[in-house]
Amino acid sequence: MESDISKRRDRLNTIILMTVVLIAIEVTKQLPHLLQTAPGVIVALATSKGIYELLITSMTAAINNSNVFLRAFWGTLYIKGFWSYEYTLDGKLYRGVWEIQQDINGIKVVGNGLDDDFRLRTIVRSVSPLIEEAGGYFVINSRNEMAQGNQKVFSKTTLLISKPKHFWQRSLAMRAITEVYGGTSDKQVHPNVIFRLHTNVDSIEELIDEMKSAQQLTPSPT
């Protein structure tokens, strides 16, 4: 079955192809004798191919460089931005940050797990695109486990993206589950990971500073 991600790209290609066809029809109307000679046919085909490639390049650049167009293209799958996450494992709270970069081709993840003092615990980099699976979406990440002697392992994070009530709104939260493969954490599962979007920061460093400030303002339990 064709994935939702593939359908979005196919729709864009269809729009561009229809535009080229309409241009070709209009040119034929304006120059009715163009296709009556072999050189005319060659010129028409070459021109159509050039216009198609130009439109592909132009529309791809326009979408990739505009958050508005990118949101329109991805719809509820628009998850670009800076996210904090938390989960509890064996009674201990863990947290971290992700920067999700997104363009017309998919997403890339750059992130860090953080210890209690907001120092690096893990370094995460995506090594796969966003892959659709049974109503959810997952990404494979390469992980450097700093607390385990910088062990190199891999993880699979399955994202359940919350759908906003209205199409012009974007998802502000995601639930996830992460499975670790390799190293001393092999087969470890991080359940019920909660991701929250932070729209007021422009870097991972700013997000970490915001998390530090929020913790300092949180009253200690009595």
Backbone as JSON, one array per atom type, in Angstrom:
{
  "sequence": "MESDISKRRDRLNTIILMTVVLIAIEVTKQLPHLLQTAPGVIVALATSKGIYELLITSMTAAINNSNVFLRAFWGTLYIKGFWSYEYTLDGKLYRGVWEIQQDINGIKVVGNGLDDDFRLRTIVRSVSPLIEEAGGYFVINSRNEMAQGNQKVFSKTTLLISKPKHFWQRSLAMRAITEVYGGTSDKQVHPNVIFRLHTNVDSIEELIDEMKSAQQLTPSPT",
  "N": [[0.84, -1.19, 0.0], [0.54, 2.19, -0.82], [2.31, 4.71, 0.87], [1.33, 7.48, 3.02], [3.13, 9.55, 2.9], [4.38, 9.15, 0.42], [2.19, 9.62, -1.21], [1.79, 12.36, -0.91], [4.03, 13.44, -2.21], [3.54, 12.45, -4.75], [1.2, 13.81, -5.42], [2.17, 16.42, -5.65], [3.91, 16.12, -7.86], [2.01, 15.49, -9.78], [0.53, 17.87, -9.93], [2.49, 19.58, -10.98], [3.01, 18.3, -13.43], [0.49, 18.55, -14.68], [0.44, 21.31, -14.94], [2.5, 21.71, -16.81], [1.37, 20.39, -19.01], [-0.88, 22.01, -19.51], [0.42, 24.38, -20.21], [1.68, 23.49, -22.55], [-0.56, 22.96, -24.15], [-1.58, 25.54, -24.44], [0.53, 26.79, -25.8], [0.44, 25.36, -28.19], [-2.01, 26.23, -29.16], [-1.44, 28.9, -29.66], [0.64, 28.71, -31.45], [-0.07, 27.1, -33.93], [1.15, 25.71, -36.05], [3.42, 24.62, -35.08], [3.75, 21.9, -34.33], [3.69, 20.55, -36.71], [5.95, 19.95, -38.04], [9.0, 18.03, -38.0], [11.31, 19.23, -36.68], [9.89, 21.06, -35.13], [8.43, 19.42, -33.39], [10.54, 18.28, -31.94], [11.6, 20.55, -30.7], [9.39, 21.27, -29.16], [9.14, 19.07, -27.4], [11.6, 19.19, -26.06], [11.39, 21.67, -24.87], [9.17, 21.28, -23.18], [10.2, 19.36, -21.42], [12.23, 20.87, -20.25], [10.74, 22.9, -19.02], [9.28, 21.37, -17.18], [11.35, 20.37, -15.5], [12.32, 22.79, -14.55], [10.09, 23.77, -13.14], [9.84, 21.78, -11.19], [12.25, 22.15, -9.76], [11.94, 24.84, -8.96], [9.52, 24.85, -7.46], [10.12, 23.0, -5.46], [12.23, 24.34, -4.16], [10.82, 26.6, -3.31], [8.94, 25.52, -1.5], [10.63, 24.28, 0.4], [11.87, 26.5, 1.51], [9.97, 27.95, 2.81], [8.07, 28.08, 5.63], [5.32, 28.21, 5.69], [4.46, 27.11, 3.2], [5.63, 24.63, 3.54], [4.23, 23.6, 5.71], [1.71, 23.42, 4.52], [2.23, 21.47, 2.62], [2.97, 19.17, 4.17], [0.92, 18.95, 6.04], [-0.72, 17.47, 8.77], [1.54, 16.09, 9.37], [3.57, 17.84, 9.67], [6.27, 18.5, 11.49], [8.44, 19.97, 12.08], [10.92, 21.64, 14.03], [11.79, 22.51, 17.45], [11.92, 20.26, 20.06], [11.18, 19.15, 23.34], [11.59, 16.26, 25.44], [10.28, 13.74, 27.66], [10.47, 10.86, 29.74], [9.73, 8.07, 31.86], [11.67, 5.63, 33.41], [12.08, 2.69, 35.15], [11.33, 4.04, 37.47], [12.75, 6.41, 37.37], [13.13, 9.71, 36.13], [13.73, 10.71, 32.84], [15.05, 12.95, 30.4], [15.25, 15.02, 27.43], [16.25, 16.61, 24.32], [15.15, 17.33, 21.03], [15.98, 18.43, 17.78], [14.08, 18.75, 15.0], [14.56, 18.71, 11.69], [13.06, 19.54, 8.61], [12.05, 18.97, 5.28], [10.9, 18.9, 1.87], [11.55, 16.31, 1.27], [11.58, 14.85, 3.6], [12.39, 14.15, 7.07], [15.01, 15.08, 9.38], [16.76, 14.19, 12.29], [18.31, 15.67, 15.04], [19.67, 15.4, 18.16], [19.77, 15.39, 21.82], [20.11, 13.43, 24.72], [19.67, 14.24, 28.14], [21.29, 14.65, 31.33], [20.61, 14.83, 34.94], [21.66, 17.3, 35.5], [21.46, 18.64, 33.17], [23.48, 18.1, 31.38], [25.18, 16.48, 28.6], [23.88, 13.31, 27.91], [23.25, 11.45, 25.98], [23.92, 11.4, 22.44], [22.13, 11.97, 19.54], [21.37, 11.04, 16.21], [19.54, 10.98, 13.24], [19.24, 8.2, 10.99], [17.59, 7.31, 9.11], [14.74, 7.92, 6.96], [11.5, 9.39, 7.8], [9.31, 6.87, 8.45], [6.37, 5.25, 7.52], [4.18, 3.24, 9.47], [1.69, 1.11, 10.21], [-0.27, 3.1, 10.95], [1.26, 4.74, 12.54], [4.45, 6.46, 12.78], [7.89, 5.96, 12.27], [11.37, 6.5, 13.11], [14.76, 5.71, 12.55], [17.51, 5.98, 14.65], [20.95, 6.85, 15.18], [22.9, 6.42, 18.05], [25.02, 7.84, 20.49], [26.12, 6.73, 23.46], [26.97, 8.45, 26.07], [27.31, 8.07, 28.81], [28.01, 5.47, 28.91], [30.63, 5.05, 28.15], [30.75, 6.23, 25.63], [29.46, 4.49, 23.87], [28.38, 3.2, 20.72], [25.23, 2.86, 19.52], [21.97, 1.87, 18.23], [18.64, 3.11, 17.73], [15.07, 2.82, 17.61], [12.52, 4.99, 17.18], [9.16, 5.3, 17.57], [6.65, 7.4, 16.55], [3.66, 8.84, 17.63], [1.68, 11.03, 16.36], [-0.04, 13.78, 17.52], [-3.12, 14.87, 16.29], [-4.18, 18.05, 15.31], [-7.17, 20.04, 16.04], [-8.03, 21.69, 13.95], [-7.24, 22.27, 10.49], [-5.41, 24.29, 10.01], [-3.92, 24.47, 12.25], [-1.05, 23.24, 14.08], [0.66, 20.25, 15.21], [1.36, 20.07, 18.63], [2.27, 18.3, 20.42], [3.58, 15.01, 20.93], [3.34, 11.5, 21.33], [5.5, 8.77, 22.09], [7.49, 5.79, 21.59], [10.53, 4.28, 22.36], [12.94, 2.0, 21.22], [15.92, 0.36, 22.0], [18.89, -0.79, 20.4], [21.66, -2.73, 20.73], [24.87, -2.55, 22.5], [25.16, -1.96, 26.08], [22.61, -1.25, 26.64], [20.96, -2.79, 25.13], [17.91, -3.92, 23.74], [16.46, -2.44, 25.49], [13.56, -0.62, 26.43], [11.99, 2.45, 26.07], [9.23, 3.63, 27.37], [6.14, 5.39, 26.66], [7.04, 8.03, 25.92], [6.98, 11.51, 26.05], [6.72, 14.11, 23.88], [7.16, 17.61, 23.5], [6.46, 20.58, 21.76], [8.45, 23.49, 21.26], [8.0, 26.66, 20.45], [9.21, 29.06, 20.75], [11.96, 29.15, 20.67], [15.21, 29.07, 19.05], [17.25, 27.32, 18.82], [18.91, 24.32, 19.98], [20.44, 24.85, 22.22], [19.18, 27.13, 23.3], [16.74, 25.98, 23.98], [17.5, 24.12, 25.96], [18.4, 25.9, 27.92], [15.96, 27.13, 28.5], [14.58, 24.97, 29.63], [16.14, 24.56, 31.9], [15.61, 26.95, 33.29], [12.87, 26.68, 33.71], [12.84, 24.49, 35.44], [14.11, 25.56, 37.66], [12.2, 27.35, 38.5], [10.2, 25.73, 39.34], [8.45, 24.71, 42.15], [9.92, 22.93, 44.89], [8.98, 19.64, 45.98], [7.06, 19.17, 48.95]],
  "CA": [[0.0, 0.0, 0.0], [1.32, 3.42, -0.92], [2.29, 5.47, 2.13], [0.8, 8.84, 2.96], [4.24, 10.41, 2.51], [4.54, 9.02, -1.03], [1.04, 10.25, -1.85], [2.01, 13.81, -0.92], [4.97, 13.74, -3.29], [2.88, 12.15, -6.02], [0.27, 14.91, -5.71], [2.97, 17.56, -6.13], [4.35, 15.81, -9.22], [0.83, 15.56, -10.65], [0.23, 19.29, -10.13], [3.5, 20.12, -11.89], [2.79, 17.72, -14.76], [-0.7, 19.18, -15.25], [0.82, 22.66, -15.33], [3.25, 21.6, -18.07], [0.41, 20.03, -20.08], [-1.67, 23.21, -19.81], [1.3, 25.29, -20.95], [1.87, 22.93, -23.89], [-1.8, 23.16, -24.9], [-1.69, 26.96, -24.78], [1.52, 27.06, -26.85], [-0.08, 24.78, -29.43], [-3.07, 27.11, -29.65], [-0.84, 30.13, -30.15], [1.51, 28.37, -32.58], [-0.69, 25.87, -34.44], [1.98, 25.01, -37.03], [4.65, 24.16, -34.44], [3.87, 20.44, -34.28], [3.51, 19.98, -38.04], [7.26, 19.62, -38.58], [9.84, 17.27, -37.08], [12.04, 20.12, -35.77], [8.94, 21.66, -34.2], [8.14, 18.41, -32.37], [11.73, 18.16, -31.09], [11.65, 21.76, -29.88], [8.29, 21.21, -28.18], [9.47, 18.08, -26.37], [12.72, 19.69, -25.26], [10.88, 22.78, -24.08], [8.32, 20.72, -22.13], [11.08, 18.73, -20.42], [12.9, 21.94, -19.52], [9.76, 23.56, -18.15], [8.97, 20.44, -16.08], [12.47, 20.37, -14.56], [12.36, 24.12, -13.93], [9.01, 23.85, -12.17], [10.21, 20.9, -10.07], [13.3, 22.82, -8.98], [11.42, 26.08, -8.38], [8.52, 24.56, -6.43], [10.82, 22.36, -4.35], [12.93, 25.39, -3.42], [9.83, 27.47, -2.67], [8.37, 24.81, -0.36], [11.66, 24.06, 1.41], [12.29, 27.76, 2.11], [8.82, 28.63, 3.39], [7.36, 27.26, 6.62], [3.9, 28.18, 5.32], [4.3, 26.11, 2.14], [6.01, 23.33, 4.08], [3.08, 23.14, 6.5], [0.65, 23.05, 3.59], [2.63, 20.21, 1.96], [2.98, 18.04, 5.09], [-0.31, 18.84, 6.82], [-0.56, 17.05, 10.17], [2.88, 15.51, 9.54], [4.56, 18.9, 9.81], [6.78, 18.4, 12.86], [9.69, 20.72, 12.13], [11.04, 22.51, 15.18], [12.55, 22.1, 18.63], [11.05, 19.5, 20.95], [11.71, 18.52, 24.55], [10.89, 15.0, 25.71], [10.44, 13.14, 28.98], [9.9, 9.53, 29.97], [10.14, 7.48, 33.14], [12.14, 4.25, 33.29], [12.46, 2.15, 36.46], [11.08, 5.04, 38.5], [13.61, 7.59, 37.2], [12.74, 10.6, 35.04], [14.74, 11.04, 31.85], [14.6, 14.0, 29.49], [16.19, 15.38, 26.37], [15.79, 17.57, 23.32], [15.31, 17.01, 19.61], [15.7, 19.37, 16.7], [13.61, 18.04, 13.81], [14.65, 19.46, 10.45], [12.09, 18.95, 7.69], [11.87, 19.57, 3.97], [9.97, 18.15, 1.03], [11.99, 14.92, 1.19], [11.4, 14.13, 4.85], [12.9, 14.77, 8.28], [16.29, 14.69, 9.98], [16.74, 14.41, 13.73], [19.54, 15.94, 15.78], [19.18, 15.54, 19.52], [20.59, 15.03, 22.98], [19.57, 13.07, 26.01], [20.29, 15.08, 29.17], [21.26, 14.1, 32.68], [19.89, 15.67, 35.89], [22.26, 18.64, 35.47], [21.31, 19.11, 31.8], [24.66, 17.79, 30.58], [24.91, 15.46, 27.59], [23.81, 11.9, 28.28], [23.33, 10.76, 24.68], [23.87, 12.2, 21.21], [21.24, 11.24, 18.63], [21.3, 11.5, 14.82], [18.7, 10.07, 12.45], [19.89, 7.51, 9.88], [16.53, 6.85, 8.22], [13.65, 8.89, 6.82], [10.29, 9.09, 8.56], [8.73, 5.7, 7.79], [5.01, 4.99, 7.99], [3.98, 1.86, 9.91], [0.47, 0.8, 10.97], [-0.89, 4.28, 11.53], [2.27, 5.57, 13.2], [5.63, 6.79, 11.98], [9.09, 5.76, 13.06], [12.66, 6.92, 12.58], [15.9, 5.0, 13.14], [18.55, 6.93, 15.07], [22.24, 6.43, 15.71], [23.04, 7.01, 19.4], [26.25, 7.74, 21.25], [25.79, 6.67, 24.88], [28.11, 9.06, 26.73], [27.47, 7.49, 30.15], [28.49, 4.1, 28.75], [31.9, 5.08, 27.44], [30.52, 6.66, 24.25], [29.05, 3.35, 23.05], [27.58, 3.49, 19.53], [24.09, 1.95, 19.41], [20.9, 2.38, 17.39], [17.32, 3.08, 18.37], [13.89, 3.04, 16.77], [11.5, 5.77, 17.89], [7.87, 5.33, 16.89], [5.95, 8.62, 16.92], [2.21, 8.95, 17.46], [1.56, 12.48, 16.25], [-1.37, 14.27, 17.87], [-3.72, 15.65, 15.22], [-4.89, 19.23, 15.81], [-8.59, 20.09, 15.72], [-8.25, 22.4, 12.7], [-6.17, 21.99, 9.54], [-4.39, 25.34, 10.02], [-3.13, 24.32, 13.46], [-0.03, 22.21, 13.99], [0.79, 19.4, 16.37], [2.2, 20.62, 19.68], [2.71, 17.22, 21.29], [3.64, 13.67, 20.34], [3.72, 10.39, 22.19], [6.45, 7.92, 21.36], [8.15, 4.68, 22.29], [11.87, 4.08, 21.79], [13.57, 0.71, 21.45], [17.37, 0.48, 21.81], [19.53, -1.99, 19.86], [23.11, -2.75, 20.85], [25.5, -2.05, 23.71], [24.63, -2.42, 27.36], [21.18, -0.91, 26.68], [20.28, -3.59, 24.1], [16.53, -4.34, 23.98], [15.81, -1.55, 26.45], [12.41, 0.08, 25.87], [11.6, 3.68, 26.75], [7.79, 3.72, 27.08], [5.36, 6.61, 26.93], [7.85, 9.25, 25.81], [6.14, 12.67, 25.73], [7.41, 15.21, 23.2], [6.45, 18.89, 23.5], [7.06, 21.55, 20.85], [8.78, 24.81, 21.8], [8.01, 27.54, 19.29], [9.85, 30.34, 21.09], [13.42, 29.02, 20.68], [15.8, 28.93, 17.73], [18.37, 26.39, 18.86], [18.88, 23.36, 21.08], [21.0, 25.51, 23.4], [18.12, 27.96, 23.89], [15.74, 25.09, 24.57], [18.05, 23.6, 27.22], [18.36, 27.01, 28.88], [14.56, 27.3, 28.9], [14.25, 23.86, 30.52], [16.8, 24.83, 33.17], [14.88, 28.02, 33.97], [11.59, 26.14, 34.15], [13.06, 23.64, 36.61], [14.42, 26.42, 38.82], [10.98, 28.01, 38.95], [9.25, 24.74, 39.85], [8.63, 24.53, 43.61], [10.32, 21.6, 45.35], [7.9, 18.96, 46.71], [7.18, 19.26, 50.4]],
  "C": [[0.88, 1.25, 0.0], [1.18, 4.22, 0.37], [1.76, 6.87, 1.91], [1.89, 9.81, 2.51], [4.44, 10.37, 1.0], [3.39, 9.7, -1.77], [1.21, 11.75, -1.94], [2.96, 14.2, -2.04], [4.33, 13.5, -4.65], [1.91, 13.26, -6.41], [1.01, 16.13, -6.24], [3.42, 17.33, -7.56], [3.19, 15.91, -10.21], [0.48, 17.01, -10.95], [1.21, 19.9, -11.13], [3.29, 19.6, -13.31], [1.57, 18.34, -15.43], [-0.4, 20.61, -15.7], [1.57, 22.66, -16.65], [2.32, 21.29, -19.23], [-0.41, 21.25, -20.49], [-0.84, 24.23, -20.59], [1.49, 24.81, -22.38], [0.63, 23.14, -24.76], [-1.93, 24.62, -25.35], [-0.69, 27.34, -25.87], [1.04, 26.55, -28.19], [-1.18, 25.65, -30.03], [-2.49, 28.38, -30.29], [0.03, 29.91, -31.38], [1.03, 27.07, -33.21], [0.18, 25.08, -35.41], [3.24, 24.4, -36.4], [4.84, 22.65, -34.53], [3.69, 19.77, -35.64], [4.84, 19.64, -38.71], [8.06, 18.87, -37.53], [10.65, 18.17, -36.16], [11.11, 20.75, -34.73], [8.6, 20.71, -33.06], [9.3, 18.3, -31.39], [11.83, 19.36, -30.15], [10.58, 21.73, -28.79], [8.59, 20.25, -27.05], [10.58, 18.59, -25.45], [12.25, 20.82, -24.34], [10.03, 22.28, -22.91], [9.16, 20.1, -21.02], [11.78, 19.81, -19.58], [11.97, 22.65, -18.56], [9.43, 22.68, -16.94], [10.09, 20.46, -15.04], [12.58, 21.7, -13.83], [11.29, 24.26, -12.85], [9.3, 22.97, -10.95], [11.21, 21.59, -9.16], [12.75, 24.04, -8.25], [10.44, 25.79, -7.24], [9.15, 23.88, -5.22], [11.53, 23.4, -3.5], [11.95, 26.28, -2.67], [9.25, 26.81, -1.42], [9.4, 24.67, 0.76], [12.03, 25.34, 2.16], [11.14, 28.56, 2.71], [8.12, 27.69, 4.36], [5.88, 27.16, 6.3], [3.65, 27.11, 4.27], [4.62, 24.71, 2.66], [4.89, 22.75, 4.93], [1.94, 22.69, 5.61], [0.96, 21.7, 2.93], [2.48, 19.02, 2.91], [1.7, 17.89, 5.9], [-0.03, 18.48, 8.26], [0.79, 16.39, 10.43], [3.97, 16.57, 9.59], [5.03, 18.94, 11.25], [8.13, 19.1, 13.0], [9.74, 21.59, 13.39], [11.86, 21.9, 16.3], [11.61, 21.49, 19.66], [11.83, 19.06, 22.19], [10.95, 17.21, 24.75], [11.2, 14.53, 27.13], [9.87, 11.72, 28.96], [10.44, 9.01, 31.3], [10.5, 6.02, 32.92], [12.66, 3.79, 34.65], [12.38, 3.22, 37.56], [11.91, 6.31, 38.38], [13.15, 8.39, 35.98], [13.93, 10.89, 34.14], [14.17, 12.11, 30.92], [15.67, 14.3, 28.45], [15.55, 16.34, 25.4], [16.04, 17.01, 21.93], [15.14, 18.27, 18.78], [15.3, 18.54, 15.49], [13.68, 19.01, 12.63], [13.74, 18.77, 9.43], [12.08, 19.72, 6.37], [10.97, 18.67, 3.16], [10.31, 16.66, 0.97], [11.81, 14.15, 2.49], [11.99, 14.89, 6.02], [14.31, 14.28, 8.58], [16.23, 15.07, 11.45], [18.16, 14.65, 14.24], [19.11, 16.16, 17.22], [20.16, 15.12, 20.58], [19.71, 14.54, 24.11], [20.34, 13.83, 27.08], [20.25, 14.4, 30.53], [20.57, 15.09, 33.62], [20.41, 17.11, 35.93], [22.25, 19.24, 34.07], [22.6, 19.01, 30.98], [24.34, 16.64, 29.63], [24.93, 14.06, 28.18], [23.91, 11.02, 27.04], [23.35, 11.8, 23.56], [23.13, 11.37, 20.16], [21.27, 11.88, 17.24], [20.46, 10.49, 14.03], [19.51, 9.47, 11.3], [18.85, 6.93, 8.92], [15.55, 8.0, 8.0], [12.52, 8.57, 7.79], [9.53, 8.01, 7.8], [7.36, 5.42, 8.38], [4.86, 3.51, 8.34], [2.71, 1.77, 10.74], [-0.13, 2.0, 11.67], [0.04, 5.19, 12.29], [3.43, 5.82, 12.26], [6.86, 6.58, 12.85], [10.32, 6.25, 12.32], [13.74, 6.13, 13.3], [16.99, 6.02, 13.42], [19.83, 6.21, 15.46], [22.45, 7.15, 17.03], [24.46, 6.8, 19.92], [25.9, 7.83, 22.73], [27.0, 7.17, 25.69], [28.37, 8.42, 28.1], [28.0, 6.06, 30.1], [29.78, 4.07, 27.92], [31.77, 5.42, 25.97], [30.21, 5.46, 23.33], [28.18, 3.8, 21.88], [26.48, 2.44, 19.41], [23.07, 2.57, 18.46], [19.58, 2.29, 18.15], [16.24, 3.34, 17.32], [12.86, 3.79, 17.62], [10.24, 5.84, 17.04], [7.07, 6.51, 17.44], [4.46, 8.49, 16.65], [1.89, 10.44, 17.53], [0.12, 12.91, 16.54], [-1.92, 15.14, 16.75], [-4.47, 16.85, 15.8], [-6.34, 19.22, 15.37], [-8.85, 20.7, 14.35], [-7.03, 22.27, 11.8], [-5.07, 23.05, 9.58], [-3.54, 25.31, 11.3], [-2.08, 23.23, 13.26], [0.06, 21.42, 15.28], [1.76, 20.01, 17.36], [2.75, 19.55, 20.61], [2.71, 15.9, 20.52], [3.93, 12.66, 21.46], [4.61, 9.45, 21.39], [6.89, 6.76, 22.24], [9.47, 4.43, 21.58], [12.41, 2.72, 22.2], [15.05, 0.82, 21.09], [17.94, -0.85, 21.35], [21.04, -1.85, 19.97], [23.59, -2.21, 22.17], [24.87, -2.6, 24.97], [23.14, -2.12, 27.51], [20.36, -1.74, 25.68], [18.92, -4.09, 24.59], [15.82, -3.5, 25.06], [14.68, -0.79, 25.74], [12.11, 1.31, 26.73], [10.13, 3.94, 26.44], [7.23, 5.11, 27.33], [6.24, 7.87, 26.97], [6.92, 10.39, 25.36], [7.01, 13.77, 25.13], [6.54, 16.46, 23.25], [7.2, 19.88, 22.62], [7.29, 22.88, 21.55], [8.96, 25.76, 20.62], [8.77, 28.85, 19.52], [11.37, 30.24, 21.18], [13.92, 28.77, 19.26], [16.99, 27.99, 17.7], [18.18, 25.43, 20.03], [19.41, 24.0, 22.35], [19.96, 26.38, 24.1], [17.07, 27.1, 24.58], [16.24, 24.53, 25.9], [18.03, 24.68, 28.29], [16.93, 27.24, 29.39], [14.13, 26.2, 29.88], [14.89, 24.05, 31.89], [16.02, 25.87, 33.98], [13.55, 27.51, 34.5], [11.75, 25.26, 35.39], [13.36, 24.48, 37.85], [13.2, 27.11, 39.38], [9.96, 27.05, 39.53], [9.48, 24.53, 41.35], [9.03, 23.1, 43.92], [9.18, 20.96, 46.12], [8.15, 19.02, 48.21], [6.63, 18.0, 51.05]]
}
